[in-house]
């Protein structure tokens, strides 16, 4: 069985725009038969066992596995459990979210990297109601306060499934203070961490909250 080597660890994979390719049942069956005929006995594990193996892989390896052959791709794409915890570039991750289905709960880490914060805003706006966890990391020090405020404003919408929320604003000099005026309804929120973000009305926090961490930078009292 030929294909790309599986990456080690949980590293991110860039350039996954080709994830939109869908494998037809006919092509899947032809791939299975061809692999078996060529002596690739691993396909003899069957669909269920192969999916169980996929579920043990880190996210990046799930993506790599879905590019090995049409048979593996069909199995990976059709298993929503592989795509409920996503970590990577906010410009590319939405392409993968469709694999989990429109109603499946997802846990997301958005690392802006070289992407614009417009991609982060789009990701949150379109999927906030289905998120159980959200971590936003913005290492880019060129970000302006207004851009980060746009990200925070998206969180004023309802997020009925949200349990964990971590926000890390850009680390800039001088310190950039951005205010999170309010959170939308998050009646199941259990964990909240705010880094270099202040101004939250604490009276609006839900009673379900069990963990809260806050650091507002050098100017914090």
N, C-alpha and C positions, 0 to 999 in steps of 0.2 A: 504494500500500500504506500503510495507516494504522496507527498504534500509537504507543506511548510513545517519546520521543526517547531515543537511546542515551546513557547518562551518559558523561562523559569520564573518562579515567584509571581507576584501580582502586578507586574508592570503593565503600563497602558499600551495599547496598540493604536497607532496612528493610521489614518487613511482607510477607514472602514466604510467608505461610501458605497462600496460594492455589496454591502449587506442587503441591499434591496433585491438582489437576485433570489428568486424563488424557484425551488426544485419541484418539478411535477412528479406525481407518483410514478409515472412511466420511467422517467429518467432515474429516479431513486432505485427502482427495481432493476434496471439495466446495470446501474453502478454496483449494486449488491451482487448480482450474478457475475459480473466481470471480476470483482475483487475475489470472490470465492473461487472462480475458475483459475485465477492466477496464483492461488495458493495462500492468499491472505486470510489465514484461519481466524483472525481476530473478528471478522464480521460474523463468524458463526456463533458469537456470543448472543446474538439476537438483539432485538430492539430494546427490551426492558433492561437487560443487564448493561448494555452500552450506555443508555441514558443514566443509569445509576453511577457509572464511572464518570460521565461528564459532570454530574452534580458534585463530584468531589474535587473538581478542578478549579483553580482561581479563574477570575473573570477573563483575563487576557488569554488563557489557554482554551477557554470555551470558544472564544472568537476564532482562535487558530484552528481548533478542531473542526469548526464549521467550514473550513476552507480546504480540508484534506481531500475529500471526495464528495460526490453528489449524495451518496448514501448517508455519510456522517452529517452532511449539511442538513439534509432533510430531517434527521433525528434531532439535531441541535435546535434548528429553527422552530420546530413544532413543540418544543418543550419549554413552556413559559417559566418554569422554575429556575432555568438557567439565567434569566434576564430580569430578575427582580432586585438584584443588588448591583448597581452600576457605578463605575468609578472612572472618570476620565474627562476628556475634552468636551465642554458643553456644546460645541459646534457639531460634534459627531455622535454623541450618545443618543439624541432623539431618534436617530435611524434605528437603533437597537431596541428602543422602548416598545416599538410596535410588536416585537416578538412576544412580549409578555401579555399582549392583549390590552384593549382599551380600559378594562376595569380592574386589572390585577394590581395589587398594592406594590409599590416599588420603594426601595431605599437607595438614595442617590448621593454621590459625592461629586460636586462640580469644581474642578480645578481649572480656573480660567486660563492659566498658562499664557499662551500667546493669543488666545481668543479675546474678542471684545466682550465687555460686560453686557452688550446687547444679546449675545448668545445665552448668557446666564439668565437674563430677564425672560427671554423667550422660553427657555427650558422650564423655569419655575411657573410662569404664567399658564403654560399649556398643560402642566401635569401636577400642580400643587395639590389638587383635591385627592389624588391617588397616592401621594407620598406618605410613607410611614416614618421616614427619616430623611433629613436634608443637611448636608454639610457643604458650605460654600467657602472655598479658599481662593483668595485673590493675592498672589505674590507680586503682581505687577505694581511697582511703585509709581508709575506714571498716571495712575487712575486719579481722576478728579472727584472731589466730594459729591458733586451732582450725579456722577455716574453710579457711585456706590449707593447714594440715596435712592436712585431708581430701582436698584436691586431690593433694598429694604422695603420700598413701597409695595412691591409685589406680595409681600407677606401680610398685608392687611386684608387679604382675601381669605375666605374660609379654607381651612385645612383639617377636615374632620378626622383623618386617619393619622395625623402627625403625632409621633411619640418622641422623636429626638430632633433637635434643631441646634446646629452649630454654625455660627457665623464668624468668619475671620476677615476683618477689613484689611485693606492694604497697609503695609508697614511703611510709613512715609516719614520724612523729616522736613519741616516740623510736623508734629503730631496732627493728624487729620481727624477731627472729631465729627462723627456722623451720628445722627439721632434716629433711633428706631422708635417712632412715636407710638405705635401700637401694633399688636399682632392680631391677625384675624382669628375667628373662633377656632381654637385648637383644644377641644374638650378632653382629648386623651394625651396631651403633652406631658411627658414625664421628665425629660432632660433638656435643659437649655444652657447653651454656652455662648457668650458674647465676647469677642475680642476686638478691642478698639471701636466699640459701638456702644453708645449710651443713649440716654433720653427715654428709656422705656418706662411706661406707666406700670409700676409693679402691682398696682391694685387690680390690673386686668389679667394677671397670670392665673391660670386655672388651678383649682385645688388639687388636681392630679399630679402637679409638679413635685418630683422627689429629689431632683438634682439641679442646682443652678450655679454657674460659674460666670464671673464677669471681670474683665480687665480692660480698663479704658486708656491705657498708655501712660506715658510719663507724667501727665498732668493729673492722674487719678488721685483722689484723696484716700 
